[in-house]
Amino acid sequence: MKKFILLAIIVVSCNTKTKTTQKPFNKLANLIDTYAVHTLNKGNINSIALAIYKNGELHYNYFGELDKGKNNTPNDSTLYEIASITKIFTGSLAAKAVLDKKIRLDDDIRKYLNDDYLNLEFEKTPITIQNLLTHSLGFKNKHPKQFSSINDKIAEGFYINKTIDYNFDNFLEELKHMELDKKPGTFFEYNSVGPELMAYILQKVYQKEYKEILYSFLKELGMNNTYLKDFEKHKKYIATGYGAKNELVPLYKNPLIGGAGGMISTLPDLIKLLKFQLESKQPLVKEATRRLFKNEETNMGYLWQDLGIGQEEGFYYSKTGNSLRIQSGILICPDSNYGEIMIINNNSDAANNDYFDLFYTIETDLIKYPKINLKSYLKQDFLRDKKIAKQKFNQLKTDSKNYFNTDLSNSLNKIGYELLEEKHTKKAIEIFEFAVTEDPENANLYNSLAEGYFESKELEKAKKSYLKSLMLNDKKENPNQFLIKNGKSNLKKIDSLLKIN
């Protein structure tokens, strides 16, 4: 992992292009930018494009470089593969077709297919439009065999300079041999078959090519820089992307209609989609996000996923896109009037972990806004002068109307761990040391301090702090079992290392 000195935080912040609105939203926007820079400094992600929306106010920004060392920060013209986010456009068009009375959710899909397809039912229960939109087809195998093989070759880059020898006619022919072993509508399995068949059915009922139907919808939304399958035309504007081993990964080419994947878009265009979801009064929005399927794994609307109701934020829904080189996501919460978009051009496990940590950190701040995260707001003050920062913290923590995260010990602990993650070990230790002087009976803080010492290979100090943590924890009426297990395990490691040394 690449290490960054703290000065890098300031440098990157100054070089990013900032678009904010007036106070108090500025305070939130500045924190979001700080979170993004800290995430970049972990070294697992090349670049970040993000947008937040709350109560009509918008902030978006770009960070890092698409290719390290090339100084090519993303911008408003950068096109991203949005992968499975493509599906929500198919879902929205299906919702429109339902409202237009072109289709019904309970329609047997064979009504719109040219051949009989006697295989597309299980115990006399057919696959319906609703099953296409909710990944609940009931197939024994997720995808047709040849289609899966073609997709694997596309991912490997086999077709970079070759024409794909597979099309939708081949797909329909393979569909005749697909076997169902579950009742449609009773089992969730994420797939591309449903959205692609949905796009085909939309062509049938509107008597137009799917691309024409889609582009008409995009024009209504003002999304003039969003495209389907125009990779060659827009190649130089499409963001590069890196895979699981930080290798350059080729662009994905969808050999089918484009209902499941294959769209490219810019961040400003995706913001238009976000605002449409939150600001439009069209019945289409409500219909497309109506729950059509629920199980323990997910709640589905019209290809929107993870529909739910949060205790604080109310109704929300989302969609992610993963192209093996780009990770993207959009979250909408109409009850609390906020939304979030984030895109990175890396797809390793470490990059994805950082991506989702950042995404949910931002979401928490959006949910709490107009309250501001006091820990994050004063983090830099603690790094400059801990005593003055403590005074500020104590002054502001009573202002529960404007701030949250107002527990000093917990906040210092979080700051310390953030610094450890960013490989600023010495700074982390300084924060933990300050924290235990402020709260000397806190077993958790001593455990954290021990981890800092262990990270910096100060084994005797780490041992002393773990022992102190265990002693304080043992005094409690209900000892923290994690601290006991963690402390004892690490003390064994330390003793082994001390013997070796």
C-alpha positions as CSV (number, residue, x, y, z in Angstrom):
1,M,0.0,0.0,0.0
2,K,1.4,3.4,-1.0
3,K,2.1,5.7,1.9
4,F,1.3,9.4,1.9
5,I,2.5,12.1,4.2
6,L,-0.1,14.3,5.8
7,L,0.8,17.1,3.4
8,A,-0.6,15.1,0.6
9,I,-4.0,15.6,2.0
10,I,-3.7,19.3,1.6
11,V,-2.2,19.0,-1.9
12,V,-4.9,16.8,-3.3
13,S,-7.6,18.9,-1.8
14,C,-6.2,22.0,-3.5
15,N,-5.9,20.3,-6.9
16,T,-9.5,19.0,-7.0
17,K,-12.2,20.9,-8.8
18,T,-14.8,21.9,-6.2
19,K,-18.5,22.7,-6.9
20,T,-20.4,23.6,-3.8
21,T,-23.4,25.6,-2.8
22,Q,-23.7,28.1,0.0
23,K,-23.5,27.5,3.8
24,P,-24.3,25.4,5.8
25,F,-24.2,22.8,3.0
26,N,-20.6,23.9,2.4
27,K,-19.5,22.4,5.7
28,L,-20.9,19.0,4.7
29,A,-19.4,19.2,1.2
30,N,-16.0,19.9,2.7
31,L,-16.2,16.9,4.9
32,I,-17.2,14.7,2.0
33,D,-14.2,15.9,0.1
34,T,-11.9,15.2,3.1
35,Y,-13.3,11.6,3.3
36,A,-12.6,11.0,-0.4
37,V,-9.0,12.3,-0.1
38,H,-8.4,10.1,3.0
39,T,-9.8,7.1,1.0
40,L,-7.5,7.8,-1.9
41,N,-4.5,8.0,0.5
42,K,-5.0,4.4,1.4
43,G,-3.6,3.7,-2.0
44,N,-6.1,1.1,-3.3
45,I,-8.1,3.4,-5.5
46,N,-6.9,5.5,-8.4
47,S,-9.7,8.0,-8.8
48,I,-13.1,8.9,-7.3
49,A,-16.1,10.7,-8.8
50,L,-18.8,11.4,-6.4
51,A,-22.0,13.5,-5.9
52,I,-24.3,14.2,-3.0
53,Y,-27.7,15.8,-3.0
54,K,-29.7,16.9,0.0
55,N,-32.9,19.0,0.2
56,G,-32.3,20.5,-3.3
57,E,-28.6,21.3,-2.7
58,L,-25.9,19.6,-4.8
59,H,-22.1,19.0,-4.4
60,Y,-20.0,16.9,-6.8
61,N,-16.2,16.5,-7.2
62,Y,-13.4,14.5,-8.7
63,F,-10.3,13.1,-7.0
64,G,-7.1,11.4,-7.9
65,E,-5.9,10.2,-11.4
66,L,-7.5,7.6,-13.7
67,D,-4.0,6.3,-14.3
68,K,-1.4,6.9,-11.6
69,G,1.3,9.4,-12.6
70,K,-0.5,10.7,-15.6
71,N,-2.3,13.6,-13.9
72,N,-5.6,12.7,-15.6
73,T,-8.1,13.6,-13.0
74,P,-11.7,12.7,-14.1
75,N,-13.9,15.6,-15.2
76,D,-17.4,16.4,-16.5
77,S,-16.6,14.8,-19.9
78,T,-15.3,11.5,-18.5
79,L,-17.4,8.6,-19.6
80,Y,-17.8,5.6,-17.3
81,E,-19.1,2.2,-17.9
82,I,-22.1,2.0,-15.6
83,A,-22.5,-1.8,-16.0
84,S,-25.6,-3.1,-14.2
85,I,-26.9,0.4,-13.5
86,T,-28.0,0.0,-17.1
87,K,-30.7,-2.3,-15.7
88,I,-32.6,0.5,-13.9
89,F,-33.2,2.2,-17.3
90,T,-34.7,-1.0,-18.6
91,G,-36.8,-1.2,-15.4
92,S,-38.0,2.4,-15.8
93,L,-39.0,1.7,-19.4
94,A,-40.9,-1.4,-18.3
95,A,-42.7,0.7,-15.6
96,K,-43.6,3.2,-18.3
97,A,-44.9,0.3,-20.5
98,V,-47.1,-0.9,-17.6
99,L,-48.5,2.6,-17.1
100,D,-49.0,2.9,-20.9
101,K,-50.9,-0.4,-20.7
102,K,-48.6,-2.0,-23.2
103,I,-47.7,-4.9,-20.9
104,R,-48.9,-6.4,-17.6
105,L,-46.7,-7.6,-14.8
106,D,-48.4,-11.0,-14.8
107,D,-48.1,-11.5,-18.5
108,D,-46.6,-14.9,-19.5
109,I,-43.4,-13.8,-21.4
110,R,-44.1,-16.3,-24.1
111,K,-46.9,-14.0,-25.3
112,Y,-44.1,-11.9,-26.7
113,L,-41.8,-14.6,-28.1
114,N,-42.1,-16.0,-31.6
115,D,-41.8,-19.7,-30.7
116,D,-43.6,-21.8,-28.2
117,Y,-40.9,-22.1,-25.5
118,L,-42.7,-24.9,-23.7
119,N,-39.7,-25.1,-21.4
120,L,-40.3,-21.6,-19.8
121,E,-42.6,-22.8,-17.1
122,F,-42.3,-24.9,-13.9
123,E,-45.2,-27.1,-12.8
124,K,-47.5,-25.1,-15.1
125,T,-46.3,-21.7,-13.6
126,P,-44.9,-19.6,-16.4
127,I,-42.2,-16.9,-16.3
128,T,-43.9,-13.5,-16.2
129,I,-42.8,-10.0,-16.9
130,Q,-42.5,-9.5,-13.1
131,N,-40.0,-12.3,-12.9
132,L,-37.9,-10.7,-15.6
133,L,-37.7,-7.5,-13.5
134,T,-36.9,-9.2,-10.2
135,H,-34.3,-11.8,-11.0
136,S,-36.7,-14.6,-10.0
137,L,-36.9,-16.7,-13.2
138,G,-36.4,-20.1,-11.6
139,F,-33.7,-21.4,-14.1
140,K,-31.6,-24.4,-13.1
141,N,-28.6,-22.6,-14.6
142,K,-28.1,-18.9,-14.3
143,H,-27.4,-18.2,-18.0
144,P,-27.4,-20.1,-21.3
145,K,-24.1,-22.1,-21.7
146,Q,-22.8,-20.4,-24.9
147,F,-23.7,-16.9,-23.6
148,S,-21.8,-17.6,-20.4
149,S,-18.8,-18.7,-22.4
150,I,-18.9,-15.6,-24.6
151,N,-19.1,-13.3,-21.5
152,D,-16.0,-15.0,-20.0
153,K,-14.1,-14.4,-23.2
154,I,-15.2,-10.7,-23.3
155,A,-13.9,-10.3,-19.7
156,E,-10.6,-11.9,-20.7
157,G,-10.2,-9.4,-23.6
158,F,-10.5,-12.0,-26.3
159,Y,-12.8,-9.7,-28.4
160,I,-10.9,-6.4,-28.0
161,N,-10.2,-6.3,-31.7
162,K,-12.6,-9.0,-32.9
163,T,-16.3,-9.2,-33.7
164,I,-18.3,-11.1,-31.2
165,D,-19.7,-14.3,-32.8
166,Y,-22.9,-14.3,-30.9
167,N,-26.1,-12.2,-31.1
168,F,-29.6,-12.0,-29.7
169,D,-30.9,-14.6,-32.2
170,N,-28.4,-17.1,-30.7
171,F,-29.5,-16.1,-27.3
172,L,-33.2,-16.8,-28.1
173,E,-32.2,-20.2,-29.6
174,E,-30.3,-21.1,-26.4
175,L,-33.3,-20.0,-24.4
176,K,-35.3,-22.9,-25.8
177,H,-33.0,-25.3,-23.9
178,M,-33.0,-23.6,-20.6
179,E,-34.4,-25.7,-17.8
180,L,-36.5,-24.5,-14.8
181,D,-36.1,-26.3,-11.5
182,K,-37.9,-23.7,-9.3
183,K,-41.2,-22.0,-9.4
184,P,-40.8,-18.5,-11.0
185,G,-41.2,-15.7,-8.4
186,T,-40.0,-17.8,-5.4
187,F,-36.2,-17.7,-5.8
188,F,-33.8,-14.8,-6.3
189,E,-30.8,-15.2,-8.6
190,Y,-29.2,-12.2,-10.1
191,N,-28.9,-12.6,-13.8
192,S,-28.7,-10.8,-17.2
193,V,-31.4,-13.0,-18.9
194,G,-34.4,-11.1,-17.5
195,P,-33.3,-7.6,-18.3
196,E,-32.3,-8.6,-21.9
197,L,-35.6,-10.3,-22.5
198,M,-37.3,-7.2,-21.1
199,A,-35.6,-5.0,-23.6
200,Y,-36.6,-7.4,-26.4
201,I,-40.3,-7.3,-25.2
202,L,-40.2,-3.5,-25.1
203,Q,-39.1,-3.5,-28.7
204,K,-42.1,-5.8,-29.6
205,V,-44.7,-3.7,-27.8
206,Y,-43.5,-0.3,-29.0
207,Q,-42.5,-1.5,-32.5
208,K,-39.2,0.3,-32.2
209,E,-35.6,-0.7,-31.6
210,Y,-34.7,-0.7,-27.9
211,K,-31.9,1.9,-28.5
212,E,-34.5,4.3,-29.9
213,I,-36.8,3.8,-27.0
214,L,-34.0,4.2,-24.5
215,Y,-32.6,7.4,-26.2
216,S,-36.0,9.0,-26.2
217,F,-36.2,8.4,-22.4
218,L,-32.7,9.8,-21.9
219,K,-33.6,12.9,-23.9
220,E,-36.5,13.5,-21.5
221,L,-34.1,13.4,-18.6
222,G,-31.6,15.7,-20.4
223,M,-29.0,12.9,-20.3
224,N,-27.3,13.9,-23.5
225,N,-24.0,12.3,-22.7
226,T,-25.2,8.8,-21.9
227,Y,-25.0,6.1,-24.6
228,L,-25.5,2.5,-25.4
229,K,-22.9,0.5,-27.3
230,D,-21.1,3.6,-28.7
231,F,-17.8,2.4,-27.4
232,E,-15.7,2.9,-30.5
233,K,-17.1,6.4,-31.1
234,H,-16.4,7.5,-27.5
235,K,-13.4,5.4,-26.7
236,K,-11.0,8.2,-26.0
237,Y,-13.4,9.7,-23.4
238,I,-14.1,6.4,-21.5
239,A,-12.3,6.0,-18.2
240,T,-9.6,3.3,-18.0
241,G,-10.2,0.7,-15.3
242,Y,-8.2,-1.7,-13.2
243,G,-9.1,-5.2,-12.1
244,A,-8.5,-7.5,-9.2
245,K,-4.7,-7.6,-9.6
246,N,-4.5,-3.9,-10.5
247,E,-4.2,-4.8,-14.2
248,L,-5.8,-2.8,-17.0
249,V,-9.1,-4.4,-17.9
250,P,-10.7,-4.1,-21.4
251,L,-14.0,-2.5,-22.1
252,Y,-17.1,-4.7,-21.7
253,K,-18.9,-5.3,-25.0
254,N,-22.5,-6.5,-24.6
255,P,-23.4,-8.8,-27.5
256,L,-27.1,-8.6,-26.8
257,I,-29.7,-5.7,-26.9
258,G,-28.4,-3.8,-23.9
259,G,-31.0,-4.3,-21.3
260,A,-28.6,-5.7,-18.7
261,G,-25.4,-3.8,-19.3
262,G,-23.4,-1.8,-21.8
263,M,-24.3,1.8,-21.1
264,I,-21.7,4.6,-20.6
265,S,-22.4,7.9,-18.8
266,T,-20.8,10.9,-17.2
267,L,-21.2,12.0,-13.6
268,P,-23.2,15.1,-14.5
269,D,-25.6,12.9,-16.5
270,L,-26.0,10.5,-13.6
271,I,-26.8,13.5,-11.4
272,K,-29.7,14.3,-13.7
273,L,-31.0,10.8,-13.1
274,L,-30.6,11.3,-9.4
275,K,-32.5,14.6,-9.5
276,F,-35.2,13.0,-11.7
277,Q,-35.8,10.4,-9.0
278,L,-36.0,12.9,-6.2
279,E,-37.6,15.9,-7.9
280,S,-39.9,14.5,-10.5
281,K,-43.6,14.0,-9.7
282,Q,-44.1,11.6,-12.6
283,P,-46.0,8.5,-11.8
284,L,-43.2,6.5,-13.5
285,V,-40.8,7.1,-10.5
286,K,-43.3,5.7,-8.0
287,E,-44.2,2.8,-10.2
288,A,-40.6,1.8,-11.0
289,T,-39.7,1.7,-7.3
290,R,-42.7,-0.2,-6.2
291,R,-41.8,-3.5,-4.4
292,L,-42.3,-6.5,-6.7
293,F,-40.3,-9.1,-4.9
294,K,-39.0,-9.7,-1.3
295,N,-37.0,-12.4,0.3
296,E,-34.2,-12.6,3.0
297,E,-31.6,-11.5,0.5
298,T,-33.2,-8.5,-1.2
299,N,-36.2,-6.3,-2.0
300,M,-36.7,-5.6,-5.7
301,G,-38.6,-3.0,-7.6
302,Y,-38.4,-2.7,-11.4
303,L,-34.7,-3.8,-11.4
304,W,-34.0,-1.3,-8.6
305,Q,-32.5,-3.3,-5.7
306,D,-32.3,-3.1,-1.9
307,L,-35.6,-1.3,-1.4
308,G,-36.1,-0.7,2.3
309,I,-37.2,1.6,5.1
310,G,-34.5,2.9,7.4
311,Q,-35.3,3.9,11.0
312,E,-34.0,7.4,10.4
313,E,-34.0,8.0,6.7
314,G,-37.3,6.3,5.6
315,F,-37.8,4.7,2.2
316,Y,-34.7,4.2,0.1
317,Y,-33.5,2.2,-3.0
318,S,-30.3,1.7,-4.9
319,K,-28.3,0.1,-7.7
320,T,-24.7,-0.8,-8.1
321,G,-22.7,-1.4,-11.3
322,N,-19.6,-3.6,-11.5
323,S,-17.8,-3.9,-14.9
324,L,-14.7,-5.8,-13.5
325,R,-12.9,-2.5,-13.9
326,I,-15.3,0.2,-12.7
327,Q,-17.3,0.2,-9.5
328,S,-20.3,2.5,-9.4
329,G,-23.4,3.0,-7.3
330,I,-26.4,5.2,-6.9
331,L,-28.6,5.6,-3.8
332,I,-31.9,7.4,-3.5
333,C,-33.8,8.2,-0.4
334,P,-37.0,10.2,-1.2
335,D,-38.4,10.4,2.3
336,S,-35.2,12.2,3.5
337,N,-34.7,13.9,0.2
338,Y,-31.1,12.8,-0.4
339,G,-29.1,10.9,-3.0
340,E,-25.6,9.8,-3.5
341,I,-23.5,8.7,-6.5
342,M,-20.0,7.3,-6.4
343,I,-17.7,5.8,-9.1
344,I,-14.1,4.5,-8.9
345,N,-12.0,2.9,-11.6
346,N,-10.6,0.0,-9.6
347,N,-12.1,-3.3,-8.8
348,S,-9.8,-5.2,-6.4
349,D,-11.1,-6.5,-3.1
350,A,-9.2,-3.8,-1.2
351,A,-10.5,-1.0,-3.6
352,N,-14.1,-2.3,-3.2
353,N,-13.8,-2.4,0.6
354,D,-12.6,1.2,0.6
355,Y,-15.4,2.1,-1.8
356,F,-18.2,0.8,0.4
357,D,-16.6,2.2,3.6
358,L,-16.6,5.7,1.9
359,F,-20.0,5.3,0.4
360,Y,-21.7,4.4,3.8
361,T,-19.7,7.0,5.7
362,I,-21.0,9.7,3.3
363,E,-24.5,8.2,3.6
364,T,-24.4,8.5,7.4
365,D,-23.6,12.2,7.1
366,L,-26.4,12.7,4.6
367,I,-28.9,11.0,7.0
368,K,-27.8,13.2,9.9
369,Y,-27.6,16.4,8.0
370,P,-28.1,19.3,8.9
371,K,-26.2,17.9,11.9
372,I,-22.5,17.8,11.2
373,N,-20.1,15.0,12.2
374,L,-18.2,16.7,15.0
375,K,-15.4,14.0,15.0
376,S,-14.7,14.6,11.3
377,Y,-15.2,18.3,11.6
378,L,-12.4,18.6,14.2
379,K,-10.1,15.8,13.0
380,Q,-7.6,18.2,11.5
381,D,-7.6,20.3,14.6
382,F,-6.7,17.3,16.7
383,L,-3.8,16.6,14.4
384,R,-2.6,20.2,14.7
385,D,-3.1,20.9,18.4
386,K,-4.9,18.3,20.6
387,K,-5.5,20.5,23.6
388,I,-7.1,23.4,21.6
389,A,-9.1,20.8,19.6
390,K,-10.4,19.3,22.8
391,Q,-11.5,22.7,24.0
392,K,-13.4,23.2,20.7
393,F,-14.9,19.7,21.0
394,N,-16.1,20.3,24.5
395,Q,-17.7,23.6,23.4
396,L,-19.5,22.2,20.5
397,K,-20.5,18.7,21.8
398,T,-23.4,20.3,23.8
399,D,-24.8,21.6,20.6
400,S,-26.8,18.5,19.7
401,K,-29.0,20.5,17.3
402,N,-26.0,21.0,14.9
403,Y,-23.6,18.1,15.7
404,F,-23.4,14.4,16.1
405,N,-20.6,12.0,17.2
406,T,-20.1,14.1,20.3
407,D,-18.5,11.5,22.5
408,L,-14.8,12.5,22.9
409,S,-13.3,9.1,23.7
410,N,-15.2,7.4,20.9
411,S,-14.3,10.1,18.4
412,L,-10.6,10.0,19.3
413,N,-10.6,6.3,18.9
414,K,-12.2,6.6,15.4
415,I,-9.6,9.2,14.4
416,G,-6.8,7.0,15.6
417,Y,-8.1,4.1,13.6
418,E,-8.5,6.2,10.5
419,L,-4.9,7.3,10.8
420,L,-3.8,3.6,11.2
421,E,-5.7,2.7,8.0
422,E,-4.0,5.6,6.2
423,K,-0.6,4.3,7.5
424,H,0.0,7.4,9.6
425,T,1.0,5.2,12.5
426,K,2.9,7.7,14.6
427,K,0.1,10.2,14.4
428,A,-2.4,7.5,15.3
429,I,-0.3,6.6,18.4
430,E,-0.2,10.3,19.4
431,I,-4.1,10.4,19.2
432,F,-4.5,7.2,21.2
433,E,-2.0,8.4,23.8
434,F,-3.9,11.6,24.2
435,A,-7.2,9.7,24.4
436,V,-6.0,7.5,27.3
437,T,-4.9,10.5,29.3
438,E,-8.4,11.9,28.8
439,D,-10.1,8.7,29.7
440,P,-7.7,6.5,31.7
441,E,-10.3,3.9,32.7
442,N,-11.3,3.1,29.1
443,A,-10.2,-0.5,28.3
444,N,-11.0,-0.1,24.6
445,L,-8.7,2.9,24.2
446,Y,-5.8,1.0,25.7
447,N,-6.5,-1.9,23.3
448,S,-6.4,0.6,20.4
449,L,-3.2,2.2,21.7
450,A,-1.7,-1.3,21.9
451,E,-2.6,-1.9,18.3
452,G,-0.8,1.3,17.3
453,Y,2.3,0.3,19.2
454,F,2.1,-3.2,17.7
455,E,1.9,-1.7,14.2
456,S,5.0,0.4,14.9
457,K,6.8,-2.6,16.3
458,E,7.1,-1.1,19.8
459,L,6.4,-4.5,21.3
460,E,7.1,-3.8,25.0
461,K,4.8,-0.8,24.9
462,A,2.1,-2.8,23.0
463,K,2.4,-5.6,25.6
464,K,2.0,-3.1,28.5
465,S,-1.1,-1.5,26.9
466,Y,-2.8,-4.8,26.2
467,L,-2.3,-5.9,29.8
468,K,-3.7,-2.6,30.9
469,S,-6.7,-3.0,28.6
470,L,-7.4,-6.6,30.0
471,M,-7.0,-5.4,33.6
472,L,-9.5,-2.5,33.1
473,N,-11.9,-4.8,31.2
474,D,-11.8,-7.4,34.0
475,K,-13.1,-4.8,36.4
476,K,-16.3,-4.3,34.5
477,E,-19.5,-6.0,35.5
478,N,-19.9,-7.2,31.8
479,P,-16.4,-7.5,30.4
480,N,-16.0,-7.0,26.6
481,Q,-15.4,-10.5,25.2
482,F,-13.8,-9.1,22.0
483,L,-11.2,-7.1,24.0
484,I,-10.4,-10.2,26.0
485,K,-10.0,-12.4,22.9
486,N,-8.1,-9.8,20.9
487,G,-5.8,-8.9,23.8
488,K,-4.9,-12.4,24.8
489,S,-4.3,-13.4,21.1
490,N,-2.0,-10.5,20.5
491,L,-0.1,-10.9,23.7
492,K,0.8,-14.5,22.6
493,K,2.1,-13.0,19.3
494,I,4.1,-10.4,21.1
495,D,5.7,-12.9,23.5
496,S,6.7,-15.0,20.5
497,L,8.2,-12.1,18.8
498,L,10.1,-10.9,21.9
499,K,11.6,-14.4,22.3
500,I,12.8,-14.4,18.7
501,N,14.3,-10.9,19.1
